[in-house]
Amino acid sequence: MFLGMNYDVIIIGAGASGLVCAAECGKRGRSVAVLDHAERPAAKVRISGGGRCNFTNRQMGPEHFLSQNADFCRSALSRYRPEDFLALLKGYRISFVEEEGKLFCAGGSREIVTMLVRACGEAGCDLRSGCRITSVGKDDEGFHVATDQGRFRSSSLVIATGGLSYPGLGASGFGHGIAQQFGISVTSLKPGLVPFTFSRSDRSLWGDLSGISLPAAITVKGRKYEESVLFTHRGLSGPAVLQVSLFWEPGEPVMIDLLPGRDVEHGLAEKAGRRMELRTALAAWFPKRFATRWCEVMAASKPLQQFSQKELKAISLGFHAWTVTPAGTEGYATAEVTAGGVDTKELSSKTMEAKRVPGLYFIGEVLDVTGELGGYNLHWAWASGHAAGQVA
């Protein structure tokens, strides 16, 4: 005889995907328990977008996601669009702002978290924070979860525990471990949307430029992103860097165009008859501190009239194809997401249910589905949570 609490659905993880899934299950009349070890729900949502919560993007499609199973996300994304989440916000009278297709919460991320928790409450869900899980199993009567708040049983179990990024917020590999416990494979994992670190030699050359941000284009493995690049004490960050980190592998160089779309050679040639120093000319395009350092490292500054055409061509090429080989990344401590995860080939793309373990679902970041920067990962949380919530 089972001595514990019975529910139709147990969801482990009170993050973005877990809360959406819970509300959807509850609206169908399912009894739902949401268990999370953290004291407050949706910690990553609270800090997303610098506290502004970039919750989705107008340009939503599978081409913005990385996975070994490229088509997996297509079904969930087609059935839960940005307009669907905007309708949810409207229902709770939450306003938003749009910046180049990215949608942010006008009142900050706390409004989104409050909305999600409220939706779960209205759907009758039992949200248990500070609940530490000691074991998960399955028998002929369903799934059972042992915790420091008692034992729980359900016919459906949803894993919404996220990935390894931001361990300071409590992130762990718990969900990946559950998958492996039930014989479901996990793809290779790595920090994603994460800053690069310089090699020791590059750090000595560029590390004290920390704080300088430049518009640039970065290319890795044919993937090119044209956004800003930020110099840090340790290496390179900024949107363009975070984007290409999804495709970078250790030891690979990255190519940076520091003046995309500009004819540097022509611009310098126009000034070639002057006594103007190279670093002075470059200061028209770059912060003075960067222009001075570039000349110290890459091209000795002298009056432009003393440069040959061949030298000006080489200087131009240096700006358009600056090649840096990162020593590594800053790791999961600052990575916005975990790239890789539960192998989606073992799940239904329509329901997120494990093909070989009926009643077991995986949603959100724990899956091998990683979005680009710009609201894509939160939208995947909404879409995958919604998909599982229709059936779990």
C-alpha positions in Angstrom: 0.0 0.0 0.0 1.4 3.4 -1.0 1.6 5.9 1.8 2.0 9.2 0.1 0.4 11.8 -2.2 -1.2 10.8 -5.5 -1.3 13.1 -8.5 -2.0 12.6 -12.2 1.1 14.5 -13.1 4.4 15.2 -11.3 6.6 17.9 -12.8 10.1 18.2 -11.5 11.4 21.7 -12.0 9.5 25.0 -11.5 11.3 26.9 -14.2 9.8 28.4 -17.4 8.9 25.1 -19.1 7.7 23.4 -16.0 5.3 26.2 -14.9 3.8 26.4 -18.4 3.4 22.7 -18.6 1.8 22.6 -15.1 -0.8 25.3 -16.0 -1.7 23.5 -19.2 -2.1 20.2 -17.4 -4.2 21.8 -14.7 -6.5 23.5 -17.2 -7.3 20.0 -18.5 -8.4 18.9 -15.1 -5.3 17.0 -14.2 -4.1 17.0 -10.6 -0.5 18.4 -10.7 2.4 18.6 -8.3 5.4 20.8 -9.2 8.5 20.0 -7.2 11.6 22.2 -7.1 14.6 22.3 -4.8 14.9 26.1 -5.0 13.2 28.3 -2.6 11.7 30.5 -5.3 10.4 29.4 -8.7 11.8 30.4 -12.1 15.2 31.7 -11.0 16.6 31.9 -14.6 13.5 33.7 -15.8 14.1 36.4 -13.1 17.5 37.2 -14.4 16.9 36.7 -18.2 17.5 39.7 -20.4 19.2 41.5 -17.6 16.0 41.4 -15.6 13.9 42.6 -18.5 13.0 39.1 -19.7 13.4 38.7 -23.5 10.6 36.2 -23.6 10.3 35.6 -27.3 11.2 36.8 -30.8 9.0 37.8 -33.8 11.3 35.7 -36.1 10.6 32.3 -34.6 11.5 29.2 -36.6 13.7 26.0 -36.4 16.5 27.7 -38.2 17.2 29.6 -34.9 17.9 26.4 -33.0 20.7 23.9 -32.7 20.2 20.2 -32.2 21.5 16.9 -33.5 17.9 16.3 -34.6 17.3 19.5 -36.4 13.6 19.0 -37.2 12.6 18.0 -33.7 11.6 21.6 -32.5 9.5 22.2 -35.6 6.2 20.7 -34.4 6.2 22.4 -31.0 7.1 25.8 -32.4 4.4 25.6 -35.1 1.8 24.9 -32.4 2.9 27.6 -30.0 3.8 30.8 -31.6 5.0 34.2 -30.2 1.4 35.4 -30.6 0.2 32.7 -28.2 2.5 34.0 -25.5 1.5 37.6 -26.2 -2.1 36.5 -25.8 -1.2 35.1 -22.4 0.4 38.4 -21.4 -2.6 40.3 -22.5 -4.9 38.1 -20.4 -2.8 39.2 -17.3 -2.5 42.8 -18.4 1.2 42.7 -18.8 2.7 45.1 -21.3 5.8 44.5 -23.5 8.2 46.4 -25.7 9.8 45.3 -29.0 13.4 45.9 -30.1 14.4 44.6 -33.5 12.0 41.7 -33.2 13.0 40.9 -29.6 10.1 41.1 -27.1 10.8 42.2 -23.5 8.5 42.6 -20.5 8.0 46.3 -20.0 7.7 45.9 -16.2 10.6 43.4 -15.8 10.9 39.7 -15.5 9.2 39.5 -12.1 5.9 40.2 -13.9 6.4 37.1 -16.0 7.3 34.9 -13.0 4.3 36.2 -11.1 2.0 35.5 -14.1 3.3 31.9 -14.4 2.9 31.1 -10.7 -0.5 32.7 -10.7 -1.6 30.6 -13.8 -0.5 27.5 -12.0 -2.4 28.4 -8.9 -5.6 29.2 -10.9 -5.2 25.8 -12.6 -5.1 24.1 -9.1 -1.5 23.0 -9.2 0.4 22.2 -6.0 3.7 24.1 -6.3 6.2 22.9 -3.7 9.4 25.0 -3.4 12.4 23.9 -1.3 11.6 20.3 -2.1 14.6 18.1 -2.3 14.2 14.9 -4.3 16.0 11.8 -3.0 14.9 9.2 -5.6 12.8 8.7 -8.7 11.4 5.4 -9.9 8.7 3.5 -11.8 6.7 0.4 -11.1 3.5 -1.2 -12.4 1.4 1.5 -10.7 3.3 4.5 -12.2 6.1 6.8 -11.2 7.1 7.5 -7.6 9.2 10.3 -6.3 10.7 10.4 -2.8 11.5 13.8 -1.3 12.1 15.5 2.0 8.5 16.6 1.9 7.1 13.1 1.5 6.5 10.6 -1.2 4.6 11.3 -4.4 3.1 9.1 -7.1 1.7 9.8 -10.6 0.9 8.3 -13.9 2.9 11.0 -15.7 6.3 12.4 -14.9 7.7 15.5 -16.5 11.3 16.5 -16.2 11.8 20.2 -16.5 15.0 20.6 -14.6 17.0 22.7 -17.1 20.7 22.3 -17.8 24.1 23.0 -16.2 24.3 26.7 -16.8 24.3 29.1 -13.8 25.1 26.5 -11.1 25.0 29.4 -8.6 21.2 29.4 -9.2 21.1 25.7 -8.4 21.5 24.2 -11.9 22.6 20.6 -12.0 22.6 17.5 -14.2 19.7 16.0 -12.4 17.5 15.8 -15.4 20.2 14.2 -17.6 20.7 11.6 -14.8 17.0 10.8 -14.8 17.1 10.2 -18.6 20.1 7.9 -18.2 18.4 6.1 -15.3 15.5 5.2 -17.7 17.9 4.2 -20.5 17.6 7.4 -22.5 20.8 8.7 -24.0 22.1 12.2 -23.5 24.2 14.0 -26.2 27.5 15.7 -25.4 27.1 18.8 -23.3 28.9 22.1 -23.4 28.3 25.7 -22.2 26.4 27.7 -24.8 25.9 31.5 -25.3 29.1 32.0 -23.3 32.0 34.4 -23.4 35.4 33.3 -24.8 38.6 33.5 -22.8 41.9 34.7 -24.2 45.1 32.7 -24.3 47.7 34.0 -21.9 49.5 35.8 -24.7 46.3 37.4 -26.1 45.3 38.4 -22.6 48.5 40.3 -22.1 47.9 42.2 -25.3 44.1 42.9 -25.1 43.0 42.2 -21.6 43.3 45.8 -20.4 40.8 47.0 -23.1 38.1 45.7 -20.9 34.8 47.6 -21.3 35.4 48.5 -25.0 32.5 47.5 -27.2 32.7 47.4 -31.0 30.2 46.5 -33.8 31.7 43.5 -35.5 31.0 40.4 -37.5 32.3 37.0 -36.2 32.5 33.8 -38.2 32.9 30.2 -36.9 32.3 27.2 -39.2 30.6 29.4 -41.7 28.1 30.8 -39.2 28.4 34.6 -39.1 26.9 37.0 -36.6 27.1 40.7 -37.0 26.5 42.3 -33.6 28.6 43.9 -30.9 31.8 42.4 -29.4 32.8 43.4 -25.9 36.4 43.2 -24.5 36.6 41.8 -21.0 39.5 41.3 -18.6 39.4 37.6 -19.5 38.5 37.6 -23.2 35.7 38.5 -25.5 32.0 38.7 -24.9 29.0 40.6 -26.3 26.1 39.3 -28.4 28.2 38.3 -31.5 30.6 36.2 -29.3 27.8 34.5 -27.4 26.1 33.5 -30.6 29.1 31.9 -32.2 30.0 30.1 -29.0 27.2 27.7 -29.9 29.2 26.4 -32.8 32.8 26.8 -31.6 34.9 23.8 -30.6 38.1 24.0 -28.5 41.2 24.8 -30.5 39.3 26.4 -33.4 40.1 30.0 -34.5 37.4 32.6 -34.8 37.5 35.3 -37.5 36.5 38.8 -36.6 35.7 41.6 -39.0 36.1 44.7 -36.9 34.8 47.0 -39.6 32.1 45.1 -41.4 30.8 46.7 -44.6 33.5 49.4 -44.6 36.3 49.7 -47.2 39.2 50.3 -44.9 41.8 50.3 -47.6 40.0 53.0 -49.5 39.3 55.0 -46.4 43.0 55.0 -45.4 44.1 55.7 -49.0 42.0 58.8 -49.1 44.1 60.2 -46.2 47.4 58.8 -47.4 48.8 62.2 -48.5 48.5 63.6 -45.0 50.9 63.7 -42.1 48.1 62.2 -39.9 49.3 59.2 -37.9 47.7 55.9 -38.4 46.3 55.7 -34.9 44.7 59.1 -35.3 43.0 58.0 -38.5 41.8 54.8 -36.8 40.3 56.8 -34.0 37.7 58.0 -36.4 36.4 54.4 -36.4 37.4 53.0 -33.0 37.7 54.3 -29.4 41.1 56.0 -29.1 42.3 53.4 -26.6 41.6 50.5 -29.0 43.2 52.4 -32.0 46.4 53.0 -30.0 46.6 49.4 -28.8 46.0 48.0 -32.3 48.8 50.1 -33.7 51.1 48.9 -30.9 50.4 45.2 -31.6 49.4 44.9 -35.2 50.8 47.8 -37.2 53.3 50.4 -36.0 51.8 53.9 -36.2 53.5 56.4 -38.5 52.2 59.2 -40.8 49.9 57.7 -43.4 52.0 59.3 -46.2 54.8 56.9 -45.3 52.7 53.7 -45.9 52.9 51.9 -49.2 49.7 50.7 -51.0 50.7 47.2 -50.1 51.0 48.1 -46.4 47.6 49.8 -46.4 46.1 46.7 -48.0 47.6 44.5 -45.3 46.3 46.8 -42.5 42.8 46.7 -44.1 42.9 42.9 -44.2 44.0 42.8 -40.6 40.8 44.6 -39.6 38.5 42.5 -41.8 40.0 39.1 -40.8 41.4 39.4 -37.3 41.9 35.8 -36.2 41.8 34.8 -32.6 42.0 31.3 -31.1 40.2 31.4 -27.7 41.8 29.4 -24.9 38.3 28.3 -24.0 35.1 29.7 -22.6 34.0 31.0 -19.2 32.1 27.8 -18.7 28.7 27.1 -17.1 29.1 29.8 -14.5 28.3 32.5 -17.0 26.8 30.4 -19.9 23.2 31.4 -20.6 22.3 27.9 -21.7 23.6 24.3 -21.9 24.1 23.1 -25.5 23.2 19.4 -25.9 21.0 17.4 -23.6 18.5 14.5 -23.6 18.6 12.9 -27.1 15.5 14.1 -28.9 15.6 11.1 -31.3 14.2 9.1 -28.3 11.2 11.4 -27.8 8.0 12.3 -29.6 8.4 15.7 -31.2 4.6 16.3 -30.8 4.3 15.4 -27.1 7.9 15.4 -25.7 7.1 11.8 -24.3 9.9 9.2 -24.2 9.2 6.6 -26.9 10.3 3.7 -24.7 9.0 4.9 -21.4 5.3 5.8 -21.6 4.3 8.7 -19.3 7.8 10.1 -19.0 8.3 13.6 -20.6 11.3 15.9 -21.0 10.9 19.7 -21.7 12.9 22.9 -21.9 16.6 23.2 -21.6 17.2 19.7 -20.4 16.7 18.6 -24.1 19.2 18.8 -26.9 17.5 21.9 -28.3 19.4 25.2 -27.9 18.3 28.5 -29.3 20.2 31.5 -30.4 20.4 34.6 -28.3 17.3 36.8 -28.6 14.4 35.1 -26.8 14.6 31.8 -28.5 15.4 29.7 -25.5 12.6 31.0 -23.4 10.2 30.5 -26.3 11.4 26.9 -26.5 10.5 26.5 -22.8 7.0 27.9 -23.5 6.5 25.7 -26.6 7.9 22.5 -25.3 6.0 22.9 -21.9 2.8 23.7 -23.8 3.3 20.6 -26.0 3.7 18.2 -23.0 1.0 20.0 -21.1 -1.6 19.0 -23.7 -1.1 15.3 -23.1 0.7 14.6 -19.8 
